[in-house]
Amino acid sequence: MLQIALGTWVVAWAGHALAAHAADRATATASAIERLGHKDAWVRWEAAYVLGQQGPQAADALPDLEKILANPAEEEYVRGQAAWAIGRMGPMAARSLPLLVRVLTSKQVSVRRNAAHALAELGPAARTAIADLETLLADEDPSVQASAAKALGKLGQEARARATLEAMLRGAEGRGAYWAARALGEFGPEAAPPLAHALAHPDPDVRRAAAFALGRIGAPALSALRHALNHSDPTVRRQAVEALGWIGPDAISSLCAALSDPEPGVRRAAVRALGRLGPAAQQAVPALLEALRDRDAEVRSTAAESLKQINACDPGRTPQAE
C-alpha cells in the first residue's frame, strides 16, 4: 500500500489525487489544469503539485503554470509551486527559461527559491542564467542562497557553489547552516568533511540535516564518519551513527564498531540502524548477539528486535534479551 510520508494534509490530498488518475494521464492533466483556475489557493497549489509529479507528461500545462508564475498578485506558495512544477518537466520546459529568470528578482521567497531550482532542471539551456543565479548567492534568505548554489552546481559551477554552502554551514546562524547542509548532500565526496564537522553544530536541526546529507553521499562519506565516531561529544557520535544508517550495507562494519561505544544512546542507535538494514546485515549477527548481553536494557531489547528484522534466527528460537 502506498504510504504518503509528507507532512501536510494538502500533500496527502495531492498524492491521492495523482494516484486516482494514474490510469489516465491525459484526464489527470486536464483535470489538474482546470483546478489551476480554482478560486481556492490550496486547490491551485494542489493542482500544481499534481502536474509537477507527472513531470514531462504534463507539458501541456506549461502555459497555465507560466500564467500563474507570471502573476505577482497570485498567492506566494502557489506561484512557488508552479515554478517547481515547471522545473519537474525538465528540458521540455526550456520555453519557460526567460520567465524563470525574471522571477528570480521576485519579492516572494518561495518564488525565488523554486525558480532557481527549476532553472537547474532545464539542462544546458539554463547556463545563460548563471550570472542571474550567482546574484542569489547573496540573497537575504538562506533557503534561496542554497537553492541557487545547488542550481549552479548542476550547471557546472560546482566549486563556487560548494564554497558558498560550506561558508553558510560554518556560520553560527542555524537556519542558514540547515539549508546549506541539506544542499551539500548533492555535491558528492568533497562535501563529506564539512558535513561531518557539522555533526557538532549547536543546532540539532543542522546536525540531523548533516547526517542525512552524509547518508546521501553514501560510501565516499565513510572515512569522515568513522573519524566522527571518535569524537568526544556523544551527540556527534550518535549523529554519525544515524548517517551511517542512511548509507546502508557499506556501513555495517562501522555500525558494528559503534556497538562498543561507551554511551548507551550511541549503541542503541547503532543497533536500530543495523536492524533497519534487514537481511543485508547478516554479517552483523555476531555483534548483535553480543549486544544481547549489553549492560543497557534498551540496547538488549533493541538488539533482539534487530535480529528478528535481519531474519537471522529460527522463528522458534528468537534470542531473548537478558
MARZA-287707 format. One record per residue (C-alpha): residue number from 0; residue in one letter; chain; x, y, z. Coordinates in Angstrom, 3 decimals. Layout:
# residues N
<node i="NUM" aa="A" ch="A" east="X" north="Y" up="Z"/>
...
//
This chain:
# residues 322
<node i="0" aa="M" ch="A" east="0.000" north="0.000" up="0.000"/>
<node i="1" aa="L" ch="A" east="1.287" north="3.393" up="-0.972"/>
<node i="2" aa="Q" ch="A" east="2.460" north="5.357" up="2.064"/>
<node i="3" aa="I" ch="A" east="2.228" north="9.135" up="1.848"/>
<node i="4" aa="A" ch="A" east="5.010" north="10.399" up="4.081"/>
<node i="5" aa="L" ch="A" east="4.727" north="14.113" up="3.535"/>
<node i="6" aa="G" ch="A" east="3.901" north="16.484" up="6.340"/>
<node i="7" aa="T" ch="A" east="0.636" north="18.176" up="5.430"/>
<node i="8" aa="W" ch="A" east="-2.873" north="17.111" up="4.612"/>
<node i="9" aa="V" ch="A" east="-2.639" north="19.104" up="1.389"/>
<node i="10" aa="V" ch="A" east="0.241" north="16.992" up="0.112"/>
<node i="11" aa="A" ch="A" east="-1.595" north="13.836" up="1.128"/>
<node i="12" aa="W" ch="A" east="-4.624" north="15.032" up="-0.807"/>
<node i="13" aa="A" ch="A" east="-2.417" north="15.743" up="-3.817"/>
<node i="14" aa="G" ch="A" east="-0.850" north="12.293" up="-3.663"/>
<node i="15" aa="H" ch="A" east="-4.235" north="10.595" up="-3.536"/>
<node i="16" aa="A" ch="A" east="-5.438" north="12.739" up="-6.440"/>
<node i="17" aa="L" ch="A" east="-2.437" north="11.703" up="-8.515"/>
<node i="18" aa="A" ch="A" east="-2.882" north="8.020" up="-7.689"/>
<node i="19" aa="A" ch="A" east="-6.583" north="8.169" up="-8.552"/>
<node i="20" aa="H" ch="A" east="-5.830" north="9.461" up="-12.051"/>
<node i="21" aa="A" ch="A" east="-2.697" north="7.371" up="-12.734"/>
<node i="22" aa="A" ch="A" east="-4.520" north="5.160" up="-15.255"/>
<node i="23" aa="D" ch="A" east="-5.369" north="8.088" up="-17.469"/>
<node i="24" aa="R" ch="A" east="-2.655" north="10.713" up="-17.599"/>
<node i="25" aa="A" ch="A" east="-4.447" north="12.830" up="-20.146"/>
<node i="26" aa="T" ch="A" east="-7.524" north="13.055" up="-17.946"/>
<node i="27" aa="A" ch="A" east="-5.379" north="13.758" up="-14.896"/>
<node i="28" aa="T" ch="A" east="-3.557" north="16.572" up="-16.652"/>
<node i="29" aa="A" ch="A" east="-6.742" north="18.134" up="-17.939"/>
<node i="30" aa="S" ch="A" east="-8.338" north="17.938" up="-14.509"/>
<node i="31" aa="A" ch="A" east="-5.320" north="19.500" up="-12.804"/>
<node i="32" aa="I" ch="A" east="-5.113" north="22.269" up="-15.389"/>
<node i="33" aa="E" ch="A" east="-8.750" north="23.080" up="-14.735"/>
<node i="34" aa="R" ch="A" east="-8.094" north="23.258" up="-10.995"/>
<node i="35" aa="L" ch="A" east="-5.291" north="25.769" up="-11.574"/>
<node i="36" aa="G" ch="A" east="-8.102" north="28.272" up="-12.091"/>
<node i="37" aa="H" ch="A" east="-9.979" north="27.386" up="-8.896"/>
<node i="38" aa="K" ch="A" east="-10.845" north="30.219" up="-6.514"/>
<node i="39" aa="D" ch="A" east="-9.253" north="28.378" up="-3.561"/>
<node i="40" aa="A" ch="A" east="-5.468" north="28.881" up="-3.352"/>
<node i="41" aa="W" ch="A" east="-4.913" north="25.465" up="-1.771"/>
<node i="42" aa="V" ch="A" east="-6.676" north="23.794" up="-4.697"/>
<node i="43" aa="R" ch="A" east="-4.456" north="25.692" up="-7.140"/>
<node i="44" aa="W" ch="A" east="-1.407" north="24.646" up="-5.084"/>
<node i="45" aa="E" ch="A" east="-2.520" north="21.015" up="-5.167"/>
<node i="46" aa="A" ch="A" east="-3.080" north="21.143" up="-8.919"/>
<node i="47" aa="A" ch="A" east="0.427" north="22.479" up="-9.494"/>
<node i="48" aa="Y" ch="A" east="1.808" north="19.723" up="-7.271"/>
<node i="49" aa="V" ch="A" east="-0.021" north="17.024" up="-9.233"/>
<node i="50" aa="L" ch="A" east="1.224" north="18.433" up="-12.534"/>
<node i="51" aa="G" ch="A" east="4.770" north="18.560" up="-11.227"/>
<node i="52" aa="Q" ch="A" east="4.551" north="14.945" up="-10.139"/>
<node i="53" aa="Q" ch="A" east="3.587" north="13.995" up="-13.680"/>
<node i="54" aa="G" ch="A" east="6.726" north="15.658" up="-14.991"/>
<node i="55" aa="P" ch="A" east="7.212" north="15.849" up="-18.781"/>
<node i="56" aa="Q" ch="A" east="3.930" north="14.029" up="-19.325"/>
<node i="57" aa="A" ch="A" east="2.131" north="17.182" up="-18.180"/>
<node i="58" aa="A" ch="A" east="3.922" north="19.504" up="-20.599"/>
<node i="59" aa="D" ch="A" east="0.537" north="20.645" up="-21.932"/>
<node i="60" aa="A" ch="A" east="0.123" north="22.503" up="-18.639"/>
<node i="61" aa="L" ch="A" east="3.135" north="24.784" up="-19.213"/>
<node i="62" aa="P" ch="A" east="1.132" north="27.805" up="-20.478"/>
<node i="63" aa="D" ch="A" east="-1.174" north="27.649" up="-17.465"/>
<node i="64" aa="L" ch="A" east="1.682" north="27.216" up="-14.999"/>
<node i="65" aa="E" ch="A" east="3.528" north="30.120" up="-16.608"/>
<node i="66" aa="K" ch="A" east="0.431" north="32.268" up="-16.240"/>
<node i="67" aa="I" ch="A" east="0.362" north="31.579" up="-12.506"/>
<node i="68" aa="L" ch="A" east="4.082" north="32.165" up="-12.081"/>
<node i="69" aa="A" ch="A" east="3.960" north="35.425" up="-14.022"/>
<node i="70" aa="N" ch="A" east="1.116" north="36.822" up="-11.899"/>
<node i="71" aa="P" ch="A" east="2.553" north="38.886" up="-8.999"/>
<node i="72" aa="A" ch="A" east="-0.917" north="39.041" up="-7.424"/>
<node i="73" aa="E" ch="A" east="-1.054" north="35.247" up="-7.048"/>
<node i="74" aa="E" ch="A" east="-0.532" north="33.735" up="-3.605"/>
<node i="75" aa="E" ch="A" east="3.177" north="33.197" up="-2.942"/>
<node i="76" aa="Y" ch="A" east="3.200" north="29.466" up="-2.384"/>
<node i="77" aa="V" ch="A" east="1.007" north="28.804" up="-5.407"/>
<node i="78" aa="R" ch="A" east="3.489" north="30.712" up="-7.558"/>
<node i="79" aa="G" ch="A" east="6.385" north="28.861" up="-5.952"/>
<node i="80" aa="Q" ch="A" east="4.699" north="25.531" up="-6.587"/>
<node i="81" aa="A" ch="A" east="4.121" north="26.497" up="-10.218"/>
<node i="82" aa="A" ch="A" east="7.845" north="27.224" up="-10.598"/>
<node i="83" aa="W" ch="A" east="8.669" north="23.854" up="-9.044"/>
<node i="84" aa="A" ch="A" east="6.236" north="22.089" up="-11.395"/>
<node i="85" aa="I" ch="A" east="7.794" north="23.763" up="-14.423"/>
<node i="86" aa="G" ch="A" east="11.207" north="22.534" up="-13.336"/>
<node i="87" aa="R" ch="A" east="9.897" north="18.994" up="-12.957"/>
<node i="88" aa="M" ch="A" east="9.213" north="18.958" up="-16.699"/>
<node i="89" aa="G" ch="A" east="12.932" north="19.221" up="-17.393"/>
<node i="90" aa="P" ch="A" east="14.319" north="20.313" up="-20.767"/>
<node i="91" aa="M" ch="A" east="10.811" north="20.211" up="-22.220"/>
<node i="92" aa="A" ch="A" east="10.160" north="23.403" up="-20.241"/>
<node i="93" aa="A" ch="A" east="13.006" north="25.339" up="-21.874"/>
<node i="94" aa="R" ch="A" east="10.448" north="27.824" up="-23.212"/>
<node i="95" aa="S" ch="A" east="9.911" north="28.947" up="-19.604"/>
<node i="96" aa="L" ch="A" east="13.544" north="29.990" up="-19.114"/>
<node i="97" aa="P" ch="A" east="13.034" north="33.755" up="-19.616"/>
<node i="98" aa="L" ch="A" east="10.143" north="33.785" up="-17.159"/>
<node i="99" aa="L" ch="A" east="12.085" north="31.815" up="-14.558"/>
<node i="100" aa="V" ch="A" east="14.993" north="34.233" up="-14.835"/>
<node i="101" aa="R" ch="A" east="12.645" north="37.195" up="-14.494"/>
<node i="102" aa="V" ch="A" east="11.058" north="35.935" up="-11.284"/>
<node i="103" aa="L" ch="A" east="14.445" north="35.400" up="-9.639"/>
<node i="104" aa="T" ch="A" east="14.037" north="39.005" up="-8.516"/>
<node i="105" aa="S" ch="A" east="10.563" north="38.415" up="-7.033"/>
<node i="106" aa="K" ch="A" east="9.911" north="39.725" up="-3.539"/>
<node i="107" aa="Q" ch="A" east="8.461" north="36.317" up="-2.675"/>
<node i="108" aa="V" ch="A" east="10.978" north="33.911" up="-1.160"/>
<node i="109" aa="S" ch="A" east="9.215" north="30.753" up="-2.328"/>
<node i="110" aa="V" ch="A" east="9.188" north="32.046" up="-5.888"/>
<node i="111" aa="R" ch="A" east="12.899" north="32.868" up="-5.917"/>
<node i="112" aa="R" ch="A" east="13.825" north="29.565" up="-4.283"/>
<node i="113" aa="N" ch="A" east="11.754" north="27.378" up="-6.610"/>
<node i="114" aa="A" ch="A" east="12.636" north="29.330" up="-9.740"/>
<node i="115" aa="A" ch="A" east="16.323" north="28.741" up="-9.026"/>
<node i="116" aa="H" ch="A" east="15.628" north="25.053" up="-8.524"/>
<node i="117" aa="A" ch="A" east="13.617" north="24.890" up="-11.750"/>
<node i="118" aa="L" ch="A" east="16.362" north="26.520" up="-13.810"/>
<node i="119" aa="A" ch="A" east="18.773" north="23.758" up="-12.849"/>
<node i="120" aa="E" ch="A" east="16.344" north="21.162" up="-14.207"/>
<node i="121" aa="L" ch="A" east="16.133" north="22.716" up="-17.672"/>
<node i="122" aa="G" ch="A" east="19.538" north="21.385" up="-18.668"/>
<node i="123" aa="P" ch="A" east="22.327" north="23.112" up="-20.635"/>
<node i="124" aa="A" ch="A" east="19.968" north="25.808" up="-21.936"/>
<node i="125" aa="A" ch="A" east="19.885" north="27.295" up="-18.427"/>
<node i="126" aa="R" ch="A" east="23.595" north="28.121" up="-18.491"/>
<node i="127" aa="T" ch="A" east="22.604" north="31.517" up="-19.822"/>
<node i="128" aa="A" ch="A" east="21.121" north="32.149" up="-16.366"/>
<node i="129" aa="I" ch="A" east="24.361" north="31.531" up="-14.434"/>
<node i="130" aa="A" ch="A" east="25.024" north="35.209" up="-13.769"/>
<node i="131" aa="D" ch="A" east="21.463" north="35.677" up="-12.501"/>
<node i="132" aa="L" ch="A" east="21.791" north="32.680" up="-10.187"/>
<node i="133" aa="E" ch="A" east="25.118" north="33.949" up="-8.871"/>
<node i="134" aa="T" ch="A" east="23.330" north="37.107" up="-7.739"/>
<node i="135" aa="L" ch="A" east="21.141" north="34.962" up="-5.486"/>
<node i="136" aa="L" ch="A" east="24.171" north="33.658" up="-3.616"/>
<node i="137" aa="A" ch="A" east="23.938" north="36.893" up="-1.650"/>
<node i="138" aa="D" ch="A" east="20.164" north="36.682" up="-1.168"/>
<node i="139" aa="E" ch="A" east="18.794" north="37.732" up="2.206"/>
<node i="140" aa="D" ch="A" east="17.093" north="34.361" up="2.627"/>
<node i="141" aa="P" ch="A" east="19.370" north="31.318" up="3.176"/>
<node i="142" aa="S" ch="A" east="16.944" north="28.896" up="1.527"/>
<node i="143" aa="V" ch="A" east="17.223" north="30.925" up="-1.673"/>
<node i="144" aa="Q" ch="A" east="21.014" north="31.049" up="-1.377"/>
<node i="145" aa="A" ch="A" east="21.152" north="27.272" up="-1.009"/>
<node i="146" aa="S" ch="A" east="18.765" north="26.685" up="-3.919"/>
<node i="147" aa="A" ch="A" east="20.826" north="28.965" up="-6.163"/>
<node i="148" aa="A" ch="A" east="24.028" north="27.193" up="-5.117"/>
<node i="149" aa="K" ch="A" east="22.523" north="23.792" up="-5.932"/>
<node i="150" aa="A" ch="A" east="21.412" north="25.087" up="-9.313"/>
<node i="151" aa="L" ch="A" east="24.857" north="26.483" up="-10.063"/>
<node i="152" aa="G" ch="A" east="26.409" north="23.175" up="-9.097"/>
<node i="153" aa="K" ch="A" east="24.227" north="21.376" up="-11.641"/>
<node i="154" aa="L" ch="A" east="25.149" north="23.939" up="-14.272"/>
<node i="155" aa="G" ch="A" east="28.887" north="23.349" up="-13.963"/>
<node i="156" aa="Q" ch="A" east="29.782" north="25.888" up="-11.275"/>
<node i="157" aa="E" ch="A" east="30.425" north="23.359" up="-8.511"/>
<node i="158" aa="A" ch="A" east="33.455" north="24.987" up="-6.887"/>
<node i="159" aa="R" ch="A" east="31.741" north="28.355" up="-6.428"/>
<node i="160" aa="A" ch="A" east="28.523" north="26.744" up="-5.251"/>
<node i="161" aa="R" ch="A" east="30.204" north="24.432" up="-2.755"/>
<node i="162" aa="A" ch="A" east="32.315" north="27.252" up="-1.331"/>
<node i="163" aa="T" ch="A" east="29.166" north="29.294" up="-0.704"/>
<node i="164" aa="L" ch="A" east="27.404" north="26.408" up="1.012"/>
<node i="165" aa="E" ch="A" east="30.399" north="25.494" up="3.153"/>
<node i="166" aa="A" ch="A" east="30.659" north="29.108" up="4.321"/>
<node i="167" aa="M" ch="A" east="26.964" north="29.018" up="5.259"/>
<node i="168" aa="L" ch="A" east="27.491" north="25.734" up="7.083"/>
<node i="169" aa="R" ch="A" east="30.297" north="27.192" up="9.169"/>
<node i="170" aa="G" ch="A" east="28.135" north="30.128" up="10.229"/>
<node i="171" aa="A" ch="A" east="26.556" north="30.271" up="13.641"/>
<node i="172" aa="E" ch="A" east="23.135" north="31.071" up="12.196"/>
<node i="173" aa="G" ch="A" east="21.208" north="27.822" up="12.394"/>
<node i="174" aa="R" ch="A" east="18.772" north="28.402" up="9.546"/>
<node i="175" aa="G" ch="A" east="21.490" north="29.141" up="7.024"/>
<node i="176" aa="A" ch="A" east="23.554" north="26.163" up="8.157"/>
<node i="177" aa="Y" ch="A" east="20.482" north="23.937" up="7.935"/>
<node i="178" aa="W" ch="A" east="19.768" north="24.822" up="4.307"/>
<node i="179" aa="A" ch="A" east="23.448" north="24.511" up="3.455"/>
<node i="180" aa="A" ch="A" east="23.644" north="21.037" up="4.988"/>
<node i="181" aa="R" ch="A" east="20.626" north="19.900" up="3.004"/>
<node i="182" aa="A" ch="A" east="22.096" north="21.184" up="-0.242"/>
<node i="183" aa="L" ch="A" east="25.615" north="19.812" up="0.259"/>
<node i="184" aa="G" ch="A" east="24.345" north="16.247" up="0.158"/>
<node i="185" aa="E" ch="A" east="24.159" north="16.639" up="-3.625"/>
<node i="186" aa="F" ch="A" east="27.809" north="17.649" up="-4.040"/>
<node i="187" aa="G" ch="A" east="29.484" north="14.292" up="-3.567"/>
<node i="188" aa="P" ch="A" east="32.567" north="13.209" up="-1.583"/>
<node i="189" aa="E" ch="A" east="34.137" north="16.673" up="-1.446"/>
<node i="190" aa="A" ch="A" east="31.285" north="17.802" up="0.799"/>
<node i="191" aa="A" ch="A" east="31.734" north="14.979" up="3.314"/>
<node i="192" aa="P" ch="A" east="34.385" north="16.571" up="5.611"/>
<node i="193" aa="P" ch="A" east="32.483" north="19.843" up="6.244"/>
<node i="194" aa="L" ch="A" east="29.254" north="17.909" up="6.742"/>
<node i="195" aa="A" ch="A" east="30.931" north="15.577" up="9.231"/>
<node i="196" aa="H" ch="A" east="32.189" north="18.650" up="11.078"/>
<node i="197" aa="A" ch="A" east="28.607" north="19.964" up="11.142"/>
<node i="198" aa="L" ch="A" east="27.538" north="16.929" up="13.181"/>
<node i="199" aa="A" ch="A" east="28.800" north="19.009" up="16.118"/>
<node i="200" aa="H" ch="A" east="26.751" north="22.094" up="15.208"/>
<node i="201" aa="P" ch="A" east="24.863" north="23.545" up="18.211"/>
<node i="202" aa="D" ch="A" east="21.557" north="23.443" up="16.318"/>
<node i="203" aa="P" ch="A" east="20.002" north="19.940" up="16.381"/>
<node i="204" aa="D" ch="A" east="18.222" north="20.518" up="13.068"/>
<node i="205" aa="V" ch="A" east="21.573" north="21.245" up="11.422"/>
<node i="206" aa="R" ch="A" east="23.055" north="18.081" up="12.910"/>
<node i="207" aa="R" ch="A" east="20.188" north="15.996" up="11.562"/>
<node i="208" aa="A" ch="A" east="20.378" north="17.634" up="8.140"/>
<node i="209" aa="A" ch="A" east="24.122" north="16.983" up="8.012"/>
<node i="210" aa="A" ch="A" east="23.633" north="13.329" up="8.938"/>
<node i="211" aa="F" ch="A" east="21.019" north="12.878" up="6.226"/>
<node i="212" aa="A" ch="A" east="23.245" north="14.637" up="3.673"/>
<node i="213" aa="L" ch="A" east="26.165" north="12.355" up="4.535"/>
<node i="214" aa="G" ch="A" east="23.855" north="9.405" up="4.033"/>
<node i="215" aa="R" ch="A" east="23.001" north="10.703" up="0.572"/>
<node i="216" aa="I" ch="A" east="26.686" north="10.957" up="-0.295"/>
<node i="217" aa="G" ch="A" east="26.989" north="7.291" up="0.614"/>
<node i="218" aa="A" ch="A" east="30.133" north="5.198" up="0.802"/>
<node i="219" aa="P" ch="A" east="32.507" north="8.102" up="-0.019"/>
<node i="220" aa="A" ch="A" east="31.463" north="9.650" up="3.307"/>
<node i="221" aa="L" ch="A" east="32.531" north="6.624" up="5.350"/>
<node i="222" aa="S" ch="A" east="36.012" north="7.916" up="6.160"/>
<node i="223" aa="A" ch="A" east="34.684" north="11.186" up="7.582"/>
<node i="224" aa="L" ch="A" east="32.037" north="9.351" up="9.593"/>
<node i="225" aa="R" ch="A" east="34.496" north="6.854" up="11.045"/>
<node i="226" aa="H" ch="A" east="36.506" north="9.820" up="12.248"/>
<node i="227" aa="A" ch="A" east="33.339" north="11.320" up="13.781"/>
<node i="228" aa="L" ch="A" east="32.750" north="8.081" up="15.718"/>
<node i="229" aa="N" ch="A" east="35.803" north="9.013" up="17.807"/>
<node i="230" aa="H" ch="A" east="34.527" north="12.488" up="18.684"/>
<node i="231" aa="S" ch="A" east="34.476" north="13.382" up="22.381"/>
<node i="232" aa="D" ch="A" east="30.824" north="14.508" up="22.205"/>
<node i="233" aa="P" ch="A" east="28.370" north="11.565" up="22.303"/>
<node i="234" aa="T" ch="A" east="25.813" north="13.641" up="20.399"/>
<node i="235" aa="V" ch="A" east="28.217" north="13.859" up="17.470"/>
<node i="236" aa="R" ch="A" east="28.874" north="10.135" up="17.625"/>
<node i="237" aa="R" ch="A" east="25.147" north="9.420" up="17.676"/>
<node i="238" aa="Q" ch="A" east="24.555" north="11.615" up="14.630"/>
<node i="239" aa="A" ch="A" east="27.430" north="9.862" up="12.863"/>
<node i="240" aa="V" ch="A" east="25.687" north="6.552" up="13.527"/>
<node i="241" aa="E" ch="A" east="22.455" north="7.959" up="12.089"/>
<node i="242" aa="A" ch="A" east="24.336" north="8.971" up="8.945"/>
<node i="243" aa="L" ch="A" east="25.909" north="5.524" up="8.681"/>
<node i="244" aa="G" ch="A" east="22.444" north="4.028" up="8.859"/>
<node i="245" aa="W" ch="A" east="21.405" north="6.102" up="5.844"/>
<node i="246" aa="I" ch="A" east="24.402" north="4.825" up="3.883"/>
<node i="247" aa="G" ch="A" east="23.339" north="1.212" up="4.167"/>
<node i="248" aa="P" ch="A" east="25.253" north="-2.091" up="3.898"/>
<node i="249" aa="D" ch="A" east="28.587" north="-0.406" up="3.141"/>
<node i="250" aa="A" ch="A" east="28.484" north="0.993" up="6.670"/>
<node i="251" aa="I" ch="A" east="27.878" north="-2.295" up="8.510"/>
<node i="252" aa="S" ch="A" east="31.420" north="-2.688" up="9.879"/>
<node i="253" aa="S" ch="A" east="31.386" north="0.885" up="11.211"/>
<node i="254" aa="L" ch="A" east="27.969" north="0.368" up="12.802"/>
<node i="255" aa="C" ch="A" east="29.237" north="-2.801" up="14.477"/>
<node i="256" aa="A" ch="A" east="32.200" north="-0.841" up="15.839"/>
<node i="257" aa="A" ch="A" east="29.761" north="1.665" up="17.331"/>
<node i="258" aa="L" ch="A" east="28.232" north="-1.139" up="19.403"/>
<node i="259" aa="S" ch="A" east="31.251" north="-0.762" up="21.686"/>
<node i="260" aa="D" ch="A" east="30.683" north="2.954" up="22.279"/>
<node i="261" aa="P" ch="A" east="30.643" north="3.923" up="25.993"/>
<node i="262" aa="E" ch="A" east="27.402" north="5.909" up="25.529"/>
<node i="263" aa="P" ch="A" east="24.200" north="3.766" up="25.573"/>
<node i="264" aa="G" ch="A" east="22.421" north="6.172" up="23.226"/>
<node i="265" aa="V" ch="A" east="25.068" north="5.632" up="20.569"/>
<node i="266" aa="R" ch="A" east="24.890" north="1.857" up="20.953"/>
<node i="267" aa="R" ch="A" east="21.099" north="1.926" up="20.718"/>
<node i="268" aa="A" ch="A" east="21.266" north="3.992" up="17.537"/>
<node i="269" aa="A" ch="A" east="23.733" north="1.530" up="16.009"/>
<node i="270" aa="V" ch="A" east="21.581" north="-1.464" up="16.892"/>
<node i="271" aa="R" ch="A" east="18.489" north="0.166" up="15.381"/>
<node i="272" aa="A" ch="A" east="20.367" north="1.105" up="12.219"/>
<node i="273" aa="L" ch="A" east="21.555" north="-2.461" up="11.720"/>
<node i="274" aa="G" ch="A" east="18.050" north="-3.787" up="12.195"/>
<node i="275" aa="R" ch="A" east="16.669" north="-1.426" up="9.568"/>
<node i="276" aa="L" ch="A" east="19.069" north="-2.950" up="7.037"/>
<node i="277" aa="G" ch="A" east="17.235" north="-6.259" up="7.336"/>
<node i="278" aa="P" ch="A" east="18.734" north="-9.368" up="5.690"/>
<node i="279" aa="A" ch="A" east="21.517" north="-7.255" up="4.172"/>
<node i="280" aa="A" ch="A" east="23.038" north="-7.024" up="7.668"/>
<node i="281" aa="Q" ch="A" east="23.685" north="-10.759" up="8.113"/>
<node i="282" aa="Q" ch="A" east="27.363" north="-10.121" up="8.831"/>
<node i="283" aa="A" ch="A" east="26.344" north="-8.046" up="11.864"/>
<node i="284" aa="V" ch="A" east="24.622" north="-11.007" up="13.561"/>
<node i="285" aa="P" ch="A" east="27.585" north="-11.962" up="15.811"/>
<node i="286" aa="A" ch="A" east="27.903" north="-8.370" up="17.061"/>
<node i="287" aa="L" ch="A" east="24.141" north="-8.151" up="17.675"/>
<node i="288" aa="L" ch="A" east="24.147" north="-11.442" up="19.548"/>
<node i="289" aa="E" ch="A" east="26.854" north="-9.962" up="21.760"/>
<node i="290" aa="A" ch="A" east="24.649" north="-6.875" up="22.224"/>
<node i="291" aa="L" ch="A" east="22.025" north="-9.140" up="23.815"/>
<node i="292" aa="R" ch="A" east="24.309" north="-9.086" up="26.861"/>
<node i="293" aa="D" ch="A" east="24.757" north="-5.295" up="26.871"/>
<node i="294" aa="R" ch="A" east="24.584" north="-3.629" up="30.279"/>
<node i="295" aa="D" ch="A" east="21.797" north="-1.330" up="28.996"/>
<node i="296" aa="A" ch="A" east="18.354" north="-2.967" up="28.949"/>
<node i="297" aa="E" ch="A" east="17.140" north="-0.960" up="25.967"/>
<node i="298" aa="V" ch="A" east="20.187" north="-1.936" up="23.932"/>
<node i="299" aa="R" ch="A" east="19.455" north="-5.578" up="24.736"/>
<node i="300" aa="S" ch="A" east="15.783" north="-5.402" up="23.758"/>
<node i="301" aa="T" ch="A" east="16.542" north="-3.429" up="20.612"/>
<node i="302" aa="A" ch="A" east="19.197" north="-5.960" up="19.616"/>
<node i="303" aa="A" ch="A" east="16.627" north="-8.754" up="19.888"/>
<node i="304" aa="E" ch="A" east="14.243" north="-6.848" up="17.629"/>
<node i="305" aa="S" ch="A" east="17.010" north="-6.111" up="15.144"/>
<node i="306" aa="L" ch="A" east="17.921" north="-9.773" up="14.955"/>
<node i="307" aa="K" ch="A" east="14.310" north="-10.546" up="14.098"/>
<node i="308" aa="Q" ch="A" east="14.403" north="-7.922" up="11.337"/>
<node i="309" aa="I" ch="A" east="17.527" north="-9.462" up="9.891"/>
<node i="310" aa="N" ch="A" east="15.812" north="-12.878" up="9.997"/>
<node i="311" aa="A" ch="A" east="18.950" north="-14.377" up="11.480"/>
<node i="312" aa="C" ch="A" east="17.174" north="-16.676" up="13.887"/>
<node i="313" aa="D" ch="A" east="14.808" north="-19.574" up="13.643"/>
<node i="314" aa="P" ch="A" east="11.323" north="-18.161" up="14.428"/>
<node i="315" aa="G" ch="A" east="11.001" north="-20.690" up="17.186"/>
<node i="316" aa="R" ch="A" east="14.326" north="-19.757" up="18.759"/>
<node i="317" aa="T" ch="A" east="14.295" north="-15.979" up="18.873"/>
<node i="318" aa="P" ch="A" east="17.081" north="-14.734" up="21.166"/>
<node i="319" aa="Q" ch="A" east="15.837" north="-13.156" up="24.349"/>
<node i="320" aa="A" ch="A" east="17.374" north="-10.075" up="25.890"/>
<node i="321" aa="E" ch="A" east="18.784" north="-10.824" up="29.313"/>
//
